[in-house]
C-alpha cells in the first residue's frame, strides 16, 4: 500500500507541474506562465499524440449532462499550434463533451510543451483516471521509448508505474491483432492476455476465454493444459454455458452497455459487471440504488 501511495503521489506531482502548480523534472517552466483563460471550442483540436483513441458515447453523454449543469470544473491543457489554433494536451474528453453540451467556450491553460512532454502529460492524465485500455497504454509507453529515447526505468519514474508493469504492458504488443482487438474492446483483461504472449494459438485461446467467460486463473489453466485436453475440451478450465445463461448475459450487457458475465455452480453463482471508468461504475451503482428504492 505504501508503494501505491508513493506512485500516486508521483503521478500527482507530474501532472501538477505541467499545469503550472509546482515544479518537477518532467517539464521545464513555461514562460509566460499564465493562469486559466477561455477559448472558443472551435480553436481547439485533438493531439495526434493522445494515447487514448476510444471515447465511450455513454460516458461522454454523462459528462455532457454534468457540464450543462455545473460547467467545466477543470481547465483543458493546450499548446499553441499556429494563429488562433491550439492542440489539446490533456482534456480531450472534456472538449468533446462540451461540444455535445452546446458549450461554445471552454477554460484552458496554455503551455509551450515539446512533443515528448505532450505525450507524457496525456499519458499521466489518462493513467490517473484509469481511462486507457491495456493496448493504448502499451502503445503510449512504446512511443515514449522509441520516439523520445526513454528507458523503461526512466519511464517508470515519470508515470509512477513499476518497471515490471511497463515491461508486461509492452509484451502485450507482441500479441496477434485479433487478441489486441479483444483487449481494446474490454472483452479481455491484461491478466487474461499475458499468458497468451508467444503462443501460436493465441487468437483461438483468446476467443475460447471470451466465449466461456473464464476468470484469469481459469484462462491460465486453459493455456497450460496439454494440447490433447484442449482439443477434446476435457480441461476443467472451459466450463460450458447453456443457451439461457448466454442469452441472459447478452440481455444484461445490452441493458447496461457493459460486459456482463454469469458464472453458475448448481443453483448458486455470481454476476460480474466489467467497467472501464469510474463514471461507468457510478452509473451501475445509481441503477442498483434506484432499483432497490
N, C-alpha and C positions, 0 to 999 in steps of 0.2 A: 504493500500500500504506500509505503514511503517513497519507493521509486516512481510509482504512478503519480504521486503528488508532485515530485520534482519535475517529471516530464510535463505535467500540466502547467506548472509554473514557467518552464522554459517556453512552452508554446505561447503562453500569455504575454511574456516579455517580448518575444519575437514580433508578434503582430502589433503590440502596443508601440514598439519602436517604429514600425512602418507607418502607423497612424500619427506619429509625432508626439506621443505622450511621454516617451523616455528614450534613452539611447541604448543601442545594442550592437553587437558585432555584425548583425545581419545586413544593415544598410547604413550608409553614411548620412548625416543630417542633410536635408534638402534646404536649399536657400532660394527664395524666402520660405519660411515655414508658416504658412497661413492657416487659419482655422477653417471650420466648415463654411461653405458658401452654397448657393443654389445654382443649378444649371438646368436648361431645358433637356428633357429626356432625349430629344432628337439629336443633341450634340454628343451623346454617349454611344459607344459601340462596344460589343464584346471583344475580349482579347483572344487571339489565336493561341495564346499560351495558357489559357484557362484549362486546368486539368479536368474539370467537371464538364461532361458533354450532355448528360441526361438530366432533364428537369421534369419531374412528375407533374402532369397537369393538375391533379387534385390538390397537391400541396401548394402549387402556385395560386390556385383559386382561393385556398385558405389564407395565404399570405396577402393576397389582393384584398380580401374582405377585411383583414386586420388593418391594412394600410388605409382603406376608406374610412375606417372608424377612428384610428389613432394616428395615422400618418406614419412616416418612416422614422423610426427611433434611432437608427444607427446610420451615419453617413456612408456613402459609397466611396471607395478609394479609387481614384483615377489618375492617369498621367496624360499630359498634353500629347496630341498626335496631329499637329497642324493647326491652322487657324480655325478657332471655334469648333474644334473636334477633340474628343477625349476618349481614351481607351480605358475600359473598366479593368481594374486590377483585382478588386475584391468587392463583391456585392452584386454580381450579375443577376442573381435570383431576385433581389430586391428591385432591380431595374426592370426586369421582365414583369414582375407582379405590379409594379407602379403603373406600367402601361395598361395592364388589364384593368386596373382600378380607375383608369381615366385621369391619372395624375400627370400634369404637364411639366412640372419642375421637381427636382429631387435634390436633397442635400448631398454635397460631395466634399471630399478632401483631396486636393490636388498635390501630387508628389512627382518629382523628377526621379524616376527609377530606371535602372537598366533592365534588359530582358531577364537576366538571371534573378534579379530582385523581384520582378513581377511574378515569375513562376514560383519563387519561394513564398511570396506573400499569399498568392492564390492557393498554394498547396497547404500552407499553415492554416488559413481560414477554413478550408474545407475539412481538414483533419480535426480542427477544434469542433466543428459542427457534426463530424462523422457523416458528411454528405457524399463522400466519394465511394464508389463501389471498388472492389479489390483491383479490378483491371485499370480503372482510372488512376488510382493511387500508384500502382506499379509503373504505369507509363509516365507519370509525373516524376517519380523517383529516377527512372531511366533517363528522362530528358535532362534533369539536373546533373546527372553523372556524365552523360555523353556530350551534351552541348556546352556545359559550363564547367567541366572538369572537377566536379565534386567527387570526393571519395565517399565510400559508404560510411566511414567513421565520421567524417566532417558533416555529412548529410544528417546523420543521427543526432548530432548536436543542434543543427539548425531546426529540424522539425520536431524534436523531442520524442523521437521513436528510437528503440534499441536497434543496434546494428543487425541483430538476428531478424528482427521484424522486417527491416528493409531488404535483407538478403532473401528471406522467404517470399516477400512480395515480388521481387524481381524474378524469382524462379517460376512464378505463375505465368510469366510471359512466354515461357517455353511450351506451354500447352497448345494443343491444336485450336484452330479458330472456332470450331463448334463448341468446345468447352469454355473458351473465353466468352462466347455469346451467352451461355447459360450463367456465367458469373456476373456479367454486366446486367442481365435481366433479374438477378437476385434469386434465380432458381437453385443455384449452388452457392455455398459459402466458401471462403478461402480454406476453411478447415476440411471441407469435402474435397476440394480441388487439389490440395497439396500432395496427397498420396498418388495422384494421377500423373504427376510430372514425370516424364521419361517413359511412360507406358505407351506402347504401340496401340493398345486397345483403349486409350484414354476416352475417346468420344463415346464408344459403346458403353463403357463403365459409367460414364457421367450420365448418359441417358437412363440407364438402369437405376442409378441412385435417385435421380429426379422422379422417375415414374413410380418407384417404390416408396418415396418419401423417407429415405433412410436417414438416421442420425449420423453424425460424424463418426462415431465409434463403429456403427454398422457398416458404413462406407469403407472404413479402414479394413474391417474384417472381409468385406467383399473383395477388395483389392488383393489382400493376402491369401485368399482362398486358392487352392490348387486349380489349375485350368479345367480338369475334369469336373470338379464340383461346380465351377461357374457355368460350364456348358450344360450340365444336367439340371442346373437350378437347385441342387441339393444343399447349397450353403445356406445356413440359417440367417445370413445377413440380408437376404432378399425376401421379405415377407410378401405374400400375395394379398391384394386388397380386392374385396368384392365390388361389383358394379355399383351397389348402393352407396358404399363408402366413398368411392371415387366421384360419384355424382354429387354427394353431399359436399365433398371438398370443393368441387367446381362451383356449386351454388353459393357457398360461403365466400369463396375467393372473389366471385363476381360481385357479391353484395358489398364486400368491404373494399374491393380494389387492391387487396393484398393477398399474398400466397398463404393459403390455409392448408395444413396437413392434419390428418386424423390418424392416430395410432391406437389400435384396439387390442385388448387381451381379454377374450371372453366378452363379458358384458361391461367391463371397465375399460379405461383408456384415457387418452389425453388429446386435446386440441391445441395445435400450435399455430400462432399467427406471426408471420415474419414481417418486420417493418425495417425500413432503412433510415428513417429520420425521426427525431423526437416529435415533430408535428404529426406524423402518422400514428405514433404511439398515443399522443394526446387525443386524436380523433377516435381511436379504438376505445380508450378509457371513457371518453364522453358518451359514446354509443352504449357502452355497457351500463353506465350510470343511468342514462335515460331509460334503458330497458328495465332496470331494477326499480326505478321510481314509481 
